[in-house]
Amino acid sequence: MFFAEGQIRVFLYGEPTDMRRSFDGLQALTRHAMGHDPLDGSLVCVRFPSRCADAGFIF
C-alpha cells in the first residue's frame, strides 16, 4: 500500500469496543471519546473481545 504522506498517525483506543456500532458509531467514538477527527487521514485501531483472544480492527 502506498501513502503519499511522509508519516501516518495511528491512534489506539484501549477499551474493548462493541463492533456492532457500525462505522457511524466508531466515527462518533473517535471524535468524542478520543478527541480526534476520524476523517483526517490517520488510522484508528480499536479492539474488541473475542472468545479466543483480543482482536482488533483498523479503520
Secondary structure, DSSP 8 states (H G I E B T S, - for coil): ---SSS---EEEEEEE--GGGHHHHHHHIIIIIS---TTSS-EEEEEEE-SSSEEEEE-
